Amino acid sequence: MIHFAIVGCGHIAKKHAEAIEQIPDAKLTAVCDTVPFHMDYYRDRYNAETYIHFNELLDDPAIDVINICTPSGFHAALAVRAAKAKKHIIVEKPIALSLEDTDQIIRACEENSVKLAVIHPNRFRPAMMELKKIVESGKLGKISHVNATVRWNRNQSYYDQAPWRGTKSLDGGVLMNQAIHNLDLMLWMMGGVQEVFSMSATRLRNIEAEDVCTGLVKFANGALGVIETATTVYPRNFEESLSIFAENGTIKIGGPSAIHIEHWDVKGMNREEVDRFVSQIEKDPYGKPGHQCLIEDMIQAIKEDRQPAVTGTDGKRALELVLAMYKSAETNQPFKLTYEEVPR
Ligand SMILES: NC(=O)c1ccc[n+]([C@@H]2O[C@H](COP(=O)([O-])OP(=O)(O)OC[C@H]3O[C@@H](n4cnc5c(N)ncnc54)[C@H](O)[C@@H]3O)[C@@H](O)[C@H]2O)c1
């Protein structure tokens, strides 16, 4: 049995608790929150131990894994302390809000030999797994360009729910909070980005960070990309999509939350073959919840002493792109990313 503790008992914590409940060799043993009544549900529903002080949670020898679900700006400090207490870590996206903080988390986990997984659950959506397979197969040939779009609605009352939302120091805007999922998918398919040019604005919401951000990217493999992200779209979520245009194929995964295969035309694949897996996916387009997949994977990673499916470095790569886009928008200049990628 692997014992989990959740720190930060707000909206997303429920998904973690529900996922842990579904896994036979996992148990939600404790929760921690600075606001005591936020923990009531978990004490009543799961019989979880409750801790107001993180130090006391860290001293609990029963806990194997800590799931960090606090506002994003607090992830790093909590993760470093958890690693030093020899707890494995599952951290919500974004891994942290700066590269320095991210490096500290990764280093602390390495030095203390604990596993680190970042919650990018959309990688486990059935359509995305099919897309990853075909990209990896090389059947698409050379990729010309991609498009990553998030046209969503987060109204003012969403931002007014809690003081940390939409702030630069604890949250970030549409790119850091919402679109980072789609950027992670884009990077997972395409590999690293070499250069970005971005513009951002705060148009319709009363927040410090951006509510709309657009960008152009050049990947290390030479392909180009167009990014459009917004939480200003009237009146509800309209589209999240990832499109790939390649020598031998055109694919678009779309719908309001990037779960449907809207277009799949790949040289050498016949219509019946495509229709078969498209209709299979349509029966259950979300598939098994991504949070559950990542928590199950953490258990296997601990048992097999291997890296989790989505590592700290993966989390860092998505953050690096967000920060590069912020830098470019701020300076009104293209921004070059420094890491080297092997071109594909
Ligand atoms: N993966 C996803 O799809 C997804 C979806 C939503 C949110 N998130 C991420 O999850 C995190 C939390 O988002 P949310 O919507 O649940 O926020 P929330 O405001 O609903 O909940 C945050 C909780 O953390 C508690 N908290 C604050 N500081 C704390 C501290 N120092 N120690 C312990 N508890 C503390 C608060 O009291 C609150 O209960 C954010 O990083 C967000 O980006 C991820």
The ligand as a Gaussian input file, in Angstrom:
#p B3LYP/6-31G(d) Opt

LIG

0 1
 N       -4.278000      19.797000     -13.588000
 C       -5.347000      20.554000     -13.713000
 O       -6.156000      20.355000     -14.622000
 C       -5.574000      21.671000     -12.734000
 C       -6.844000      22.225000     -12.605000
 C       -7.035000      23.224000     -11.638000
 C       -5.969000      23.665000     -10.880000
 N       -4.729000      23.139000     -11.055000
 C       -3.577000      23.614000     -10.238000
 O       -3.789000      23.189000      -8.898000
 C       -3.325000      24.189000      -7.986000
 C       -4.468000      24.588000      -7.049000
 O       -5.571000      25.076000      -7.798000
 P       -7.059000      25.060000      -7.177000
 O       -7.936000      25.518000      -8.258000
 O       -7.316000      23.766000      -6.502000
 O       -6.891000      26.224000      -6.069000
 P       -7.849000      26.530000      -4.823000
 O       -7.689000      27.977000      -4.487000
 O       -9.221000      26.004000      -5.068000
 O       -7.208000      25.656000      -3.654000
 C       -5.967000      25.918000      -3.058000
 C       -5.978000      25.350000      -1.629000
 O       -4.665000      25.464000      -1.089000
 C       -4.771000      25.928000       0.250000
 N       -3.479000      26.542000       0.599000
 C       -3.021000      27.771000       0.222000
 N       -1.750000      27.937000       0.665000
 C       -1.423000      26.809000       1.341000
 C       -0.255000      26.384000       2.025000
 N        0.839000      27.145000       2.097000
 N       -0.268000      25.168000       2.619000
 C       -1.367000      24.377000       2.561000
 N       -2.507000      24.733000       1.915000
 C       -2.531000      25.926000       1.311000
 C       -5.963000      26.858000       0.236000
 O       -6.501000      27.078000       1.541000
 C       -6.916000      26.097000      -0.676000
 O       -7.682000      25.180000       0.066000
 C       -2.779000      25.326000      -8.846000
 O       -1.390000      25.157000      -8.988000
 C       -3.467000      25.132000     -10.183000
 O       -2.701000      25.604000     -11.273000
 C       -4.539000      22.145000     -11.942000

